[in-house]
Structures are given as structure tokens and as C-alpha cells.
Amino acid sequence: MASRKKNKLKVIPLGGLEEIGKNMTVFEYGDSMVVVDCGLAFPEDEMLGIDLVIPDAMYLEKNVEKIKGIVVTHGHEDHIGALPYVLKNVKVPVYGTELTLALIENKLIEHQMVNDVALKKVKAGETIELGAFSVEFIRSTHSIADSVALAIFTPVGIVLHTSDFKIDQTPIEGEPIDLVRIAELGKKGVLLLMADSTNVERPGYTMSERTVGETLDTVFKDAKSRIIAATFASNIHRIQQIVNSAVKFGRKVALSGRSMVNVVKTAMKLGYLSIPPDVLYDIDKIQKLPNEQIVMITTGSQGEPMSALTRMASATHRKFSIEKGDLVIISASPVPGNEKFVSRVINDLFKQGADVIYEALADIHVSGHALQEELKLIHRLVRPRFFMPVHGEFRHLKQHANLAQFLGMREEDIFLMENGQVLELTQRTAQITGTVQSGSILVDGLGVGDVGNVVLKDRKHLSEDGLIVVVITIDADGKLVSEPEVISRGFVYVKESETLMDEIRDKTKESLIKSIGKKRNGYTTIKNNIKDDLGSYLYQKTKRKPMILPVVIEIPSL
């Protein structure tokens, strides 16, 4: 026990700070580690061709023998999406509530890993022992069922991690957030509070999810055409309310989007979603019904390029086309960074002749994240010794720190952390003591981490200025055997730029003459000279900088 007292609790965020997404935090004490959440983020505009962004888990891989388990707070992608990638090298049990584990299991099945991972079901109110830690699951409310906050009991004190939450006293399913238990923990004394910062800039309280149902009823009552409702596939409460309105007004429901179909199937199987058998229709069969009886629930509320709604808006969906007069409801607000994509989809839907209702026009969405007054309540109930704002961009973390100071906390007891920094705590002290490896790993197709900054820079270069390939065929003496072949992709249209193509050939020949006799290093000097000479010439002629790839083919002497 004496050696245990010398240890300090380390809290190490590996994702989720100064960003929206890829949430992952490590709690370490001695030879015990617990990981909370393992999420992904969606690529930014400049990440051309990238599918997903996941946290760098090298610190976990180096310490895998210490990890007692990964504890997941709820089933949103920014909290579970990286699990299939991380679990390939970090084979540890995963703990979560029933629906959360079911959604994780779906992912593991897709990655053919379901038999390699131990999924351990825990109910809200239960406590599990993980090495030096005890982790209590506390009932919470969010925009997905089965969400929990975590009380992490450590040898130096209690850490309360709210994860994503709001205080909804009239949730669609289950009971409200367990404020009584949170207050009890506050009375015992909480060493560190880690709280959701997403909506800290917004005053007031988040509206209850039930208010959306009232708006949907009004919309459905007045609608005379087909209704297409887009929302997050994981927002089961919202899907339930859309179904409830459909049933109330005599409509049938079809689903579009692979993730929507999978999540609804899972939620119905576990009893989190109730859809009468005669209401749910196949997408092909529902189109045979009169328009006033049709409701389509679809993915694409964020304007994702390959989502079902985006394909409907661009008239490329294979099974469903937008018709003039269709009513489209976008029941979600854009995630920061997605505003442009959502706006484009709305514009395209209007061009197709649809009427579109989105958040700016009606209360068809409420946030799943606490507003200022709810955050104040949590702070007052918990009264932590130290505070770390989490889940948000830097401005959100800073504003949450300001809110904590406004409520009486000292600035030196509040820690604005960066991913990879290490916060060490004792019963009475807390300080940032160093960093561990962290960052972002890019997922492109089946490739994980094989696309880095150099590749992204090349892709950006290609997307902006195009590509020129110059193929020259020479003999053993370095003399041209035939005219250089010039291939242009994304730079100029060859047929309309014959003069420029001829000039490129001439410039290539001039550069080759300068380089004759310099075949060292596999024609490296010849290629570099052609690249430099052509680059300077083309910029002078066009003010563009295409990527230039010289290809040298040598014909051996007979």
C-alpha cells in the first residue's frame, strides 16, 4: 500500500480536445490503465480522398499490458467509430450498455473481428472493477438511448466524466439523467470534473426531445405529399418520433441508407425502437402507395457526399427520386465544418422541386448537448476540486473554463488541455507534467495511416493545378529516339492547347540536351532538370504550377 500512495493519477486525452470528434481519454494509475471512448472524426475539406480520421493509439499499443478495458459512454461515431481500428492492435475487453455494445458489434462484424473482442454489458447504476479503478455507470440523457456518465473511483479521488449529455426531464425513452447520484458524488467530494463543452456558448436550457414530436405532428398534419425525413441514424429517439407521427397520420415508413437500416434493425431487436409491422415497408414497395401515405427516413442530414439524401438531391439515388412537391425535413443541425455540405444539399433539393424544412425554419431539431444553465447546474452539484473542459473546439473549452471561473473556481484549478498532454493528480494537487504521442491517423479505403501530410499535399497540388506527364525515349547515349510525349490531366485540354503542348516538347528537348551525359543515379539529374525547366516555363506562361512527372525510357543498343 505504501508504494501505491506514491503513484499519481494520470489523465491523458488522446482525442476530443480542440476538435469535435475522435474522443478518447486514458486514465492511468501505476500498472492500471482504463480508456474511455474510442471515436472517430470526419475529414476536413483539405483532407482529399480521406474517409475517416481516428486518434493515434500508439501510446495504448506501447502499454497494452496495462490496459484493463475500454469503457464506452454511448454509441455515437465520435465515441465508438475508431474501435475496429484500435482493437486490431489493442486486444482488450470493451464495456458499455446494451445498445452501445450492439452498435459496436455491428462494426466488428463488418470488420470481421466480432470473435476477437470481448464485449461486456453493463447497466446504468452498476460498477465494474478494472485494476486500480472502479467505474460506475450513471444514467444520462443525450440524443441516443443508453447514454451514461462515468464516475471513476481512483486511489487519489473521484473523477466524474459527463461525456455528452443534456438534462432532459421528459426523455422519449427511459428515465431522466440521474442528478441525485451526481449530487451524492458531489457531497462525497469530486477530485476532477470533465464536462461536455459543445454548447457552452449558448445560454439557457436545451429543449426536451418531446418538443420535436409536437413540431413533427404539425408538419405531418399539413403535408399532402411524400415526406422525406433526414436525421442521424443513431438518433433513435428522433426516428421513433418520426414513426409516431407517421402512424398518427396514416403513413407508411421506409428506410434509406445502410447505417439507417442497420441501426433501426438493431434498435428494434433490443426493444429501443417500436415500429408496428404493418407500418415498415421496403423502399421498393412503398413507392406503389399514394404519395400522401409515404414517409422515407434517410441518412444524410450532414450532407455527406455518399449519403442517401445527398444522392436523392443530386438525382443519383438508384431507388428513390425527388419529385416536385415532396417535403424534405432535415431534422439535425450541421456539425461544425459541415455547414457548406448541408447548404449545398438544401439548395439541390429546392432545385429538384422539393419543399425543405430545416432548423432555421422550424423546431425540427433539438441538441443533445447541455446549454449554459445545465452546465451551471452540474458544476453546482459536483463542486469539483479541479476541472477539465472536454469535447469541443478550443473556443468551447475556453468559454467553459470562463464559466467555471464565473461560478467561483480558481483559474489555477482549471486545466485547458491539448491532446497528448498528461495531467497528474494527487488528492490535493494537479499539474500538467508532459506529453505522450498523439495526433490523427487518416483512413483511406483499406489503408490506415499510409496517407500522411506529403500525400495530402500532393493531392491538394493535383486538385488545384493538375498534372503534366512527359515521356521521353532515349538511346544509350542519351539522345532522343522519338518526339517527347506530353500527357495533361487537370491542367489544360490538349486539343485546345496544341501550341502549348508543342512548346512543352521543345522545352523538354532543350532540357535533355543540357543533361546529356548526366545519367548518374538512374537519370535523376535528367528528370530534375526537366521538372525545373518546365515548371519555370509553365508558370511564366500560365501562372500555374502543375505537378510535373518526367518519365525516361531507355532503348538498349542492338
Buried (B, 14 or more C-beta within 10 A) or exposed (E): EEEEEEBBBBBBBBBBBBBBBBBBBBBBBBEBBBBBBBBBBBBEEEBBEBBBBBBBBBBBBEBEEBBBBBBBBBBBBBBBBBBBBBBBEBEBBBBBBBBBBBBBBBBBEEBEBBEEBEBEEBEBEEEBEBBBBBBBBBBBBBBBBBBBBBBBBBBBBBBBBBBBBBBBEEBBBBEBBBBEBBBEBBEEEBBBBBBBBBBBBBEEBBBBBBBBBEBBBBBBEEBEBBBBBBBBBBBBBBBBBBBBBBBEBEBBBBBBBEBBBBBBBBBBEBEBBEBEEEBBBEBEEBBEBEBEBBBBBBBBBBBBEEBBBBBBBBEEBEEBEBEEEBBBBBBBBBBEBBEEBBEBBBEBBBEBEBBBBBBEEBEBBBBBBBBBEBBBBBBEBBBBBBBBBBBBBBEBBBBBBBBBBEEEBEEEBBBBBEBBBBBBBBBEEBEBEEEBEBEBBBBBEEEBEEBEEEBBEBBEBBEEBBBBBBBBBBEEEBEBEEEBBBBBEEBBEEEEBEEBBEBBBEBBBBBBEBBEEBBEEEBEBBBBBBBEBBBEBBEEEBEEBBBBBBBBEBEEEE
